[in-house]
Amino acid sequence: MGRIGLSQEVLADLKRRDEKDSTRAYSPLQKADEAIEIDTSMLSIDQQVRKIINLVKKNN
């Protein structure tokens, strides 16, 4: 199995876990109403930190 196959397997495992966690009968995983969702997939660590700091400053 190459790197792409492993990445696809990991992604499939994460999707199964998220589905199971969000649909369980007791205490399902759900985003809080006041939560802020940040897509960090295309951001460096420094960009992520700056974005979070700016959001904290903006919302306080």
Beta strands, then each sheet from edge to edge (+ up, - down):
end
